Amino acid sequence: MTGGRSPIRLGALGLAMLALGGCWAEKPFLAASPGIPEAYRTGAGGPAHPPALWARQFGSKELARLVEQAQEQNLDIAAASARIVQAEGAAEAAGAGLYPQVQGSENAGRSLSPGTLRAGDGPFRSARSNRFDLGLTASYTLDLFGRNRAQALFAQESALASVYDRDVVAVATLASVANSYFLMLAAQDRLRLAREDIRIAENVLEAIRQRLEVGTATALDLAQQESVVANQRASVPALEQVVQQTRNVLAVLVGQTPQTMSLRGGGLEGLKFPSVRPGLPSQLLLQRPDIASAETKLAAQSANVAAARAAFFPTIALTGSAGVASQSLKNLLRPDALAASIAEGLTAPIFSGGSLEGQFKAAEGRQVEALELYRKSILQALADVENALIAVQQSAIHERLQLAVVEAARRAYEITQVRLREGTVDVVTLLNIQLTLFQAEDQLTQVRLQRFQAAVSLYQALGGGWTKDRAAP
């Protein structure tokens, strides 16, 4: 060792630095989570989380199959999984600082020295020499103040956060699959209604033509009904476009090309509306991957602060090497060829121009930011559940009221049909009742779509079947 330092003196130095480090006062811990209410304002209690196989609760095998395909083949989820591998690799690299580093070396060389360097007058003779080296070098940085441990913990928590981030992507993707599927079914329902409305409007048009022939209708009446028929026919291409384009959206979500995507579809009336109970608000901490991600990122930034604090203290590195060297290969493994060295080095920051202070301040700022984002994630989760519960409740009421509107409009239309055949109804009244029925039926389909999408929003707000105890890879 250089400088006459003994292991006893090094140990005393380390204890002194540890004592100095203990004088660094940490800030008091701030309560990370805001006040959690005891119950939701809307909705009754029930299971702690939605069913894991939530897509099957709607009673559609096709939807369940699409969700399973998206879990396995969606490219956004695959990209998020690749980011997990990256983060795990970074964590392994960061953890390497906790262990000794050992390197091996082997060198063989032959050199020629010119004779003109050995003598001023000739004759000059060149000198040839060989050298063979074989050795090991080991180094280890003493982690007296926990900097390496803190850096490793930061990387580990960041890797775990990437797992939760992947689950956030997965939950959002599966919700998009369900919402897109319901949108396609609603468009198919509206398309069937549009064609049925065309049939009804054409029947009315024929009745008006017959009345025109006997003089009980005018050309204006006929033109108005022709306009109704034309408008209904014009609505079909837009609905066909929604059906086909939504099918293409689903193809991308499940990792297929649109050309290979085949969907039967059907209608919203063929689905079941699931019964979803939100449980307790406090259970969201275990049910939402975005909350778990924010919590883990907060832990990572706390470790980052500890690493930045430890940078103010000295670093002690131990280095040792051993090997053999010889001019002749046959003598390389003789005991006389052994060469070894051991060294200790201490580096301590004295003046850094504010660099270390700035890094520590930045780390503290990132920790506070992570804390506030964690708090926001909890508040946002509670708001998401409340909003979804309100949407489920109000959309059910809306559907019931809209169904009553359709039934009333249908009864009015049936009465009008009778009077049309009797010739006792004016065309203006007929047109108004016709359009009221068409609009009421179309609106009912859209309300049903909103109700099913509200159920998906509630599943997503509750974590989509995700739970913290099964999130680890």
JORA-V700793 format. One record per backbone hydrogen bond with DSSP energy under -0.5 kcal/mol. CO is the residue of the C=O (numbers start at 1). NH is the residue of the N-H. Records with the same first field share a line. If there is no record, write none. Layout:
# JORA-V700793
CO = NH / NH
This chain:
# JORA-V700793
2 = 5
6 = 10
7 = 11
8 = 12
9 = 13
10 = 14
11 = 15
12 = 16
13 = 17
14 = 18
15 = 19
16 = 20
17 = 21
18 = 22
19 = 23
20 = 23
21 = 24
23 = 25
35 = 37
44 = 278
51 = 54
52 = 54
53 = 56
54 = 57
55 = 58
56 = 59
58 = 272
59 = 61
60 = 64
61 = 65
62 = 66
63 = 67
64 = 68
65 = 69
66 = 70
67 = 71
68 = 72
69 = 73
70 = 74
74 = 78
75 = 79
76 = 80
77 = 81
78 = 82
79 = 83
80 = 84
81 = 85
82 = 86
83 = 87
84 = 88
85 = 89
86 = 90
87 = 91
88 = 92
89 = 93
90 = 94
91 = 95
92 = 96
93 = 96
94 = 97
95 = 98
96 = 99
100 = 102
101 = 139
103 = 137
105 = 135
107 = 133
109 = 131
111 = 129
113 = 127
114 = 117
115 = 118 / 119
127 = 113
129 = 111
131 = 109
132 = 326
133 = 107
134 = 324
135 = 105
136 = 322
137 = 103
138 = 320
139 = 101
140 = 142 / 318
142 = 144 / 316
143 = 146
146 = 150
147 = 151
148 = 152
149 = 153
150 = 154
151 = 155
152 = 156
153 = 157
154 = 158
155 = 159
156 = 160
157 = 161
158 = 162
159 = 163
160 = 164
161 = 165
162 = 166
163 = 167
164 = 168
165 = 169
166 = 170
167 = 171
168 = 172
169 = 173
170 = 174
171 = 175
172 = 176
173 = 177
174 = 178
175 = 179
176 = 180
177 = 181
178 = 182
179 = 183
180 = 184
181 = 185
182 = 186
183 = 187
184 = 188
185 = 189
186 = 190
187 = 191
188 = 192
189 = 193
190 = 194
191 = 195
192 = 196
193 = 197
194 = 198
195 = 199
196 = 200
197 = 201
198 = 202
199 = 203
200 = 204
201 = 205
202 = 206
203 = 207
204 = 208
205 = 209
206 = 210
207 = 211
208 = 212
209 = 213
210 = 214
211 = 215 / 216 / 217
212 = 215
218 = 222
219 = 223
220 = 224
221 = 225
222 = 226
223 = 227
224 = 228
225 = 229
226 = 230
227 = 231
228 = 232
229 = 233
230 = 234
231 = 235
232 = 235
233 = 236 / 237
234 = 238
235 = 239
236 = 240
237 = 241
238 = 242
239 = 243
240 = 244
241 = 245
242 = 246
243 = 247
244 = 248
245 = 249
246 = 250
247 = 251
248 = 252
249 = 253
250 = 254
251 = 256
252 = 255
257 = 260 / 261
258 = 261
267 = 270
268 = 271
272 = 274
274 = 276
280 = 283
281 = 284
282 = 285
283 = 286 / 287
284 = 287 / 288
286 = 468
287 = 289
288 = 292
289 = 293
290 = 294
291 = 295
292 = 296
293 = 297
294 = 298
295 = 299
296 = 300
297 = 301
298 = 302
299 = 303
300 = 304
301 = 305
302 = 306
303 = 307
304 = 308
305 = 309
306 = 310
307 = 311
309 = 312
310 = 313
315 = 317 / 347
316 = 142
317 = 345
318 = 140
319 = 343
320 = 138
321 = 341
322 = 136
323 = 339
324 = 134
326 = 132
328 = 331
329 = 332
331 = 334
334 = 337
335 = 338
337 = 325
339 = 323
341 = 321
343 = 319
345 = 317
347 = 315
352 = 355
354 = 358
355 = 359
356 = 360
357 = 361
358 = 362
359 = 363
360 = 364
361 = 365
362 = 366
363 = 367
364 = 368
365 = 369
366 = 370
367 = 371
368 = 372
369 = 373
370 = 374
371 = 375
372 = 376
373 = 377
374 = 378
375 = 379
376 = 380
377 = 381
378 = 382
379 = 383
380 = 384
381 = 385
382 = 386
383 = 387
384 = 388
385 = 389
386 = 390
387 = 391
388 = 392
389 = 393
390 = 394
391 = 395
392 = 396
393 = 397
394 = 398
395 = 399
396 = 400
397 = 401
398 = 402
399 = 403
400 = 404
401 = 405
402 = 406
403 = 407
404 = 408
405 = 409
406 = 410
407 = 411
408 = 412
409 = 413
410 = 414
411 = 415
412 = 416
413 = 417
414 = 418
415 = 419
416 = 420
417 = 421
418 = 422
419 = 423 / 424 / 425
426 = 430
427 = 431
428 = 432
429 = 433
430 = 434
431 = 435
432 = 436
433 = 437
434 = 438
435 = 439
436 = 440
437 = 441
438 = 442
439 = 443
440 = 444
441 = 445
442 = 446
443 = 447
444 = 448
445 = 449
446 = 450
447 = 451
448 = 452
449 = 453
450 = 454
451 = 455
452 = 456
453 = 457
454 = 458
455 = 459
456 = 460
457 = 461
458 = 462
459 = 464
460 = 463
463 = 466
467 = 470
468 = 471
